[in-house]
Amino acid sequence: MMRPALELGAKCTRSTTDPHKRKARSIAKFKLSLTSAATTLSAMTLRQHALATLSVSFMALHLAMWCVGLVVLEIVRLLIPPTTRSVRRVAARMYHLAVRTDNWWLRRVVGVQWNIPAVDVGPGRIAVVISNHRSWSDTLLAQSVICAHGPILKFLAKQELVYVPILGIIVLSFEFPRLKRKASQAQSEEQRRESDRARVTEAALSLRETRAALMSFVEGTRFTEAKRIELNSPFQHLLPPRAGGFSAIVDAVRDHDAVVVDLTLHYEPDVSFWQFIGGVHTRVTIHAASFPADQLPGDLRGWLWQRWEEKEGLLAQGRNLGHPTPTKQHGGALP
């Protein structure tokens, strides 16, 4: 049995104070990263590498096509402010079409299989979505699940993404909340955190108007064995969750018929994003649990740790995870 959540959190925090331990973990992280990259390259055939390249090209061109439409919509919205609501509705339809196209490619061309679990989310309800974070493919799968039930899915994005072609247009057009990775020279680290919290709260408040879903990867970064060692995580399949941004979101929408959706993504086998889009046989089982936001405790940090303990158990069960519901074919149907 795991120790109490707050004790585990304190343990993870204390683990970074010893400079010798930090150095040793950094070296271990670098070695594991090299080993992982070498394993990924050697485990794939030339055909799979070609398919991964084709998949990246297809998705990039596909997003670029939709971005042209988004730019036009943004120009209309800026020139004619009363059209804002209509523009948002059209943009949401484009978002759903883009997700369906990605689903088709992954299912029919790449051959990925995944289930669409029942989620207590509708087009008119605010949703806060959390999930374990293994790969960039997590975003594609989360979009598939949430958009199958109605709302578009927004993400907490790093400020730097604004300057990335295509992604920057998406971040701006759909008003993704943007967070800074580091404090500027004129800011202290505490001021940066407060600024990020204010941005997250503002984004959550905007959900009252747009009725969208907002996703937060509360682990803060993608899971790797190297990062697990570096953070001294008490879990075997997860990194410790961080409650800061998640707490701000929930507090802002708690009294507005919001629901928190906790997704657990289990890859079989566990593959990198490049392997995922390259057709390395992948089956993903998705488990979902929904919680009315107004019924969550005030101590969201403790609640998150409890969810992560349960999530750890689900991931440890492997193929017994969740109950696939292949009646909805938005993603790949599980046999």
N, C-alpha and C positions, 0 to 999 in steps of 0.2 A: 504494500500500500504506500502511496506517495505521501510525503510530508505535507503539512498545511501550506496552502498556496502562498501566503504572505512570507513564510519562512523561505520557501523556494525562491521567491522574487528577490529577497534580501541576499540569498546566497549567490544568485546570478550577478547582482550588483557588486558584491564584495570581490568577486572573482577577477575583476579588471583592475584592482588597485595595486597589485604586485607587478612591477615592471618586468621582472624576470619571467614571471608566468605569462605576461602579455607577449613578450618576445618569443617565448617557446611556442605559444599558440599561433602566433603569426607565421612562424616557420612551418609549423605543422599544416596550417591553412594553405600556404603556398604549395607545399608538396602534394597535398591532397588535390588541389586545383589542377596541377599539372597531370597528376595521375588520372583524374576524371576526364580532362580534355583528351588525353591519349587514348583512354578507354573508349570514348565516344567515337573518335575517328576510326579506330581499328575495328570496332564492333559493327560498322556499317559497310555495306557493299557499295560499289561504284554506282549502281542503279539507285540505291537509296540516297546517296549524296546528290545525285542528279534530281531526284524527286524533291528533296529538301530545297534545292536551289530553285526549282520550278515553283514550288509552293510559296517561297518568299517572294519571288517575282510576281506571281499571280496576286497575292495579297497586297503587295505594294501598289501595283497597277489598279487593282480593284479599289483600294482606299483613295488613291489619287483621283480616280474618276468621281467618287462621291465628294471629294474635297472641292472639286470645281463647283458642284452644286451648292456646297456649304458657303463658299466664298460669295456666290451670287446672292444667296439668302441673307448673308450678313450685310451686304451692301444695301439690299432692300430694307432691312431692319434699321440700319443707320440713317438712311435717307427718309424713311417713312416710319417713325416710331410707333404709330398706332397699329402697325402690322406685326408687332412683336409676338403676340400670341399665335397668330396664323403661321408665322415663320417657324416658331418652335414646334408646332404640330407637324409641319411638312418635314422639318429636320428629324423629328422622332420617327416618322415613317421611313425616311432614308436610312436611319440607324437600324431599324428592324430588317429592312431589305438587305443591308450590308451583313448583318448577323446571319440571316438565312443563307446568303451566298457563301459565307465562310463555312457554315454547317454542311452545306452541300459539298464543298470541296473536300473538307476533312473526311466526310463519310464516304462519298463516292470515289474520290480520286486517291486520297491517302489511305483510307481504310480504317480510320479510328472508330472505335465503338464506345458509346457512353449512354447512360440512362438520363432521363429527365424526371427527377423526383417531384412529388407534389410539394408545392410551396404556397403558403398562405399570403399570396401577393396578388393584387389586382391592379388594373390600369389606373384606378383612382386612389390607391393607397400608398403612403410613404413607406419605403423599405430601407433599412440599413443592413448591408450584407457584409459578413465577415467570412474568412476562409483561411485554411492553411495555404502556404505559398511555396510551391515546389518549382515552378517554371513559368515562363512567359505564356505558355499554353493555358495556364489557369484563367487568364482573362477571357480567352475564347470560350472556355467551358462555362464560366460563370455567366457570361453574356447569353449563352445558349439557354441556360436554365431560367434566368430571370426574364429574358425577353419572351420566352415561351409562355409566360404568364401575364404579359402586358407591358410593364414599364421599361423604359430604357435604363441602362446601367451606367452611372457615372463613376469615376475613379478619383481618388486622391492622387494628384500627379505632382511630380517634382517640378519646380520652377524651370529647370533647365530644358524640359521637354517642349516648352513654348518655342524654342529656337530650332527644334528638329523638324525638317520638312515633313509635311503631311500630318505627323502627330501633333505639331503645334497648332495647326488649323482645327483639328478635332478638339483639342483641349480648350481652345478659345471659343469655338462655336457652340459647344455643349456646356460651356461654363464649368469645366472641371475645377475644383478648388486646387490651388497651386501652393505647394509648400517649399520652403527653402531648405536645402541640405545643410548649409553652414551659415553662420551669422556673417553679415557684412562688417567691414572695418568700423562702421559707425554704430554697430549694434553689439550688444553683449549676447551671449548664448541664451540667457534668460529672456531678453527682449525678442530674440528670434522665435523662441518657443511660444511666447505670448502672441506674437504676430501670426504664427501658424495656427494657433488655437482660434484666433479671431477669424481667420480665413475659413477654417473648417466650420465654425459656428455659422458664419454668413452663408456658406454653401448649404448647410443643413436647413437653415431658415428658408432658403430659396426653394427647397423641396416642397414647402407648403403650397407654393404656386404651381410648380411644374409637375408635382406628384411623380417624381422619378425615384429610382433606387440609387443609393450611394454606397459604393464598395470601399471597404477599408481592410487592407492586408495588415492585421494588427501585429504580425511578427516583425514588420518593418523592412524585411528584405527576403529574398528567396532562400529556402533551406538548402544548405549543403552540409556535408559531414564536417567540413573545415569550420564553417560558421558555428555549428553545434558545439564543437570543441572549444572554439574561441570564446563563446558566450557561456560556456560551462552549463549548457542546458540540461535540466533534469529529465528531459524527454529524449527518447530514442529517434522519433520521427518528426519532431517539431522544434522550433525555436521558441523561447519565452515570449508570450504576448505582451504588447505594450498598450496600456489603456488610455493614454493621453488624448489622441485624436478621436478615438472611438467614444470616449466619455463625453467629449464636446458635442459630437453629433447626436448621441442619444438624448442628452440633456436638452438640446434645442428642439427635438421633435417628440419628446416623451408624451406630451399632452395633445397630440394631433393624430390619433388613430394610426400610429406608426407600428411597424413590426420589425423585429430583428431576425434576420435569416442567417443561420450558421451553416455554411457548406463545408463538408469534409470531402476532399478529392483524393482518391486512392488510385495511383497508376499501377498497372499490371502489365509488364514489369515497370519499374521506376526508370524513366528515360529523360534525357535532356530535351530541350525545345527542338533542337536540330534533328534529333532522332524521332521526335513526335511528328514533325511535319515531313519526315523522310520515309515514313511508312514502316518503321520498325514496329512490329506487331504490338499494338497498344490497346488495352482495354481499360477504361476509366470508370470506376464505380463512384457515384456521387451520392452522398447521404446529406439530407437537409433536415434541419430542425428550426421551427419558428417560435418566436416568443414575443407577445405583445409588449411594446416598449414601456407602457405605463405600469407593467407588473414586474419590471426588473428592479433589483435592489439598488439602493443608493451607492453601495460599494461595488462599482462595476469592475474594478481591478480584481477583486476576489471572485466575482462571477466569471470573468474571463478565464482565470486560472482553473476554475471548476470545469468550464467547457473544454479547456485544453487537456485536462486530465481525461475527460470522456473521449475526446477526439483521439488522444494517444491510444486508448483502448480499442477504438474502432479501427485505426490504422494497423494495429498489431494483429487484428483478426484477419487481415488480408482479404481474401475473396469472399468472406462472409459479411463484408461491410454492406450495410444498407439493404434496401429492398427495391431493386430495379423495377421501373414501370415502363416497359417498352411500348405502351399504347400510344405515346406521343413520339412522333418520328422527327422532331426538330433536330435532334442530334442523331448519332448512330445508335441503333437499337441493339440492346444486349440480347443475346440468344437465351 
